[in-house]
Amino acid sequence: MRQSLRHLRCAALCAAFLLGHEASAASCRGVDFAPTVEVDGQALALNGLGVRLATFLAVPVYVGALHLAAPTREAGLALSAAGPWRLTQHFLRDVDAGKLREAWETGFARNAGGDLAGLRARIERLAGWMRDVRAGERLAYTRRADGVEVEVAGRPVGTIEGEDFARALLAVWLGDAPPNPELKTGLLGGGCE
């Protein structure tokens, strides 16, 4: 009986350790992200973390986190998957609104292909919601049934409709011409640089 209690206690401690280990946050450059998030009642798993590097000096701008319903290392699968996803940018430095708008223009122009003209008004709406961000603030984009909800510094600012927009937005990071290859690799589970 005493040995059974000891085994039971050991099993409980091991389970608590393993659950605590699985539930711990993932980290990149000292920034933590939850291993799962819930969107419309569905649990999304952290697919990967990557760093946006800018200029020839590889200056770190933000850490990106991608949560998916079905984690994958394949960009095409992530881009074509149905259901919710969330991409979060945690800024490591201050970035003014003008630079954010410029980055959207470049990202969509490089990755939207022939859909760019049909997306123009929605890209402009997204760009219009941008404001100066400070180090430590987050921008988040959550694909829901009615479109992509945009959050600036933890506050929802609006939703942009259309499956074509959701796919093109995610392609900014996972398309053929991401801001930098390390960011795309990281978001697809290749590790944080």
C-alpha positions in Angstrom: 0.0 0.0 0.0 2.8 2.4 1.0 4.7 1.6 -2.2 1.5 2.2 -4.3 1.1 5.6 -2.7 4.7 6.4 -3.4 4.2 5.4 -7.1 1.0 7.4 -7.3 2.7 10.5 -5.9 5.6 10.0 -8.3 3.2 9.7 -11.2 1.4 12.8 -10.1 4.6 14.8 -9.8 5.8 13.6 -13.2 2.5 14.5 -14.8 2.6 17.9 -13.3 6.1 18.5 -14.5 5.2 17.3 -18.0 2.1 19.4 -18.2 3.9 22.4 -16.9 6.7 21.9 -19.4 4.2 21.6 -22.3 2.2 24.7 -21.2 5.3 26.9 -20.8 5.7 29.8 -23.2 8.0 29.6 -26.2 10.6 32.3 -26.3 12.7 34.1 -28.9 15.0 37.0 -28.2 13.6 37.2 -24.7 10.0 37.6 -25.9 7.5 34.9 -24.7 4.5 33.6 -26.6 1.8 31.2 -25.5 2.1 27.7 -26.8 -1.6 27.8 -27.7 -4.2 30.5 -28.3 -8.0 30.2 -28.7 -9.8 31.7 -31.6 -13.6 31.3 -31.9 -13.5 28.2 -29.6 -10.7 26.5 -31.5 -7.2 25.9 -30.1 -4.4 27.1 -32.3 -0.9 25.7 -31.7 2.3 27.8 -31.9 3.7 26.9 -35.3 6.9 28.9 -35.0 8.8 32.1 -34.1 10.9 34.2 -36.4 12.7 37.6 -36.3 12.2 40.4 -38.8 15.7 41.7 -39.7 16.0 45.0 -41.5 18.7 46.7 -43.6 22.1 45.2 -44.6 23.0 45.3 -40.9 20.3 42.7 -40.0 18.8 45.0 -37.3 16.1 43.0 -35.4 12.7 44.8 -35.7 10.2 42.4 -34.3 9.6 38.8 -33.3 6.8 37.2 -35.2 4.7 34.3 -33.9 2.4 32.1 -36.0 -0.4 30.0 -34.4 -2.2 27.5 -36.7 -5.0 25.0 -36.2 -2.8 22.3 -37.9 0.9 23.1 -37.5 3.0 22.6 -40.6 6.5 23.4 -42.0 5.0 23.8 -45.5 4.2 27.4 -46.5 1.7 26.2 -49.1 -0.2 24.2 -46.5 -0.4 27.1 -44.1 -1.6 29.5 -46.9 -4.3 27.2 -48.2 -5.6 25.8 -44.8 -9.2 26.6 -43.9 -10.0 27.9 -40.5 -8.5 30.4 -38.1 -4.9 31.5 -37.6 -3.1 34.3 -35.7 0.1 36.1 -36.6 1.5 38.3 -33.9 4.4 40.9 -34.2 6.1 41.8 -30.9 8.2 44.9 -31.6 11.8 45.0 -30.4 12.2 48.7 -31.3 10.1 51.8 -32.1 8.8 51.9 -35.6 6.8 54.9 -37.0 3.5 54.5 -38.9 5.1 55.6 -42.2 7.6 52.7 -42.1 4.8 50.2 -41.3 2.7 51.5 -44.2 5.7 51.2 -46.5 6.3 47.6 -45.3 2.7 46.7 -46.1 3.0 48.2 -49.6 6.2 46.2 -50.3 5.0 43.0 -48.7 1.7 42.9 -50.7 3.4 44.0 -53.9 5.9 41.2 -53.7 3.5 38.4 -52.7 0.0 39.1 -53.9 0.7 38.6 -57.6 -2.3 39.2 -59.8 -4.6 39.7 -56.9 -3.0 43.0 -55.9 -5.4 45.3 -57.8 -8.4 43.6 -56.2 -6.9 44.0 -52.7 -5.8 47.6 -53.1 -8.7 49.2 -51.1 -8.3 46.7 -48.2 -4.5 47.1 -48.1 -5.1 50.9 -47.8 -7.6 50.3 -45.0 -5.0 48.1 -43.1 -2.3 50.7 -43.7 -4.6 53.4 -42.4 -5.0 51.6 -39.1 -1.2 51.7 -38.5 0.2 54.1 -35.9 3.7 54.5 -34.4 4.5 51.5 -32.4 6.9 51.3 -29.4 9.3 48.6 -28.4 7.3 46.0 -26.4 4.0 46.6 -28.2 2.3 44.0 -30.4 0.3 44.0 -33.6 -1.9 40.9 -34.2 -3.8 39.6 -37.2 -6.4 36.9 -36.5 -8.2 35.1 -39.3 -11.8 34.5 -38.3 -14.9 33.4 -40.2 -15.8 37.0 -41.1 -12.3 38.2 -42.1 -9.0 39.2 -40.5 -9.3 41.0 -37.2 -6.5 43.5 -36.7 -5.2 44.5 -33.2 -2.9 47.4 -32.5 -1.3 47.4 -29.0 -3.9 44.9 -27.8 -6.9 46.7 -29.0 -9.0 45.6 -32.0 -9.2 48.3 -34.6 -11.3 46.5 -37.2 -11.8 43.5 -39.5 -10.9 43.2 -43.1 -13.1 40.8 -45.1 -12.3 38.3 -47.8 -10.6 35.0 -48.0 -8.3 36.5 -50.8 -7.2 39.2 -48.3 -6.5 36.7 -45.5 -4.4 34.5 -47.9 -2.5 37.5 -49.3 -1.8 38.9 -45.8 -0.3 35.6 -44.6 1.7 35.4 -47.8 3.4 38.7 -46.8 5.4 36.5 -44.3 5.1 33.0 -45.9 5.1 33.8 -49.6 7.9 33.6 -52.1 9.4 37.0 -51.1 9.1 37.4 -47.3 10.7 40.4 -45.5 13.7 38.2 -44.8 14.2 34.4 -45.2 14.9 33.8 -41.5 11.5 35.2 -40.5 9.7 32.8 -42.8 11.8 29.9 -41.8 11.2 30.6 -38.1 7.4 31.0 -38.5 7.4 27.6 -40.2 8.9 26.0 -37.2 12.6 26.2 -38.3 13.7 27.9 -35.1 14.2 31.4 -34.0 17.4 32.9 -35.3 
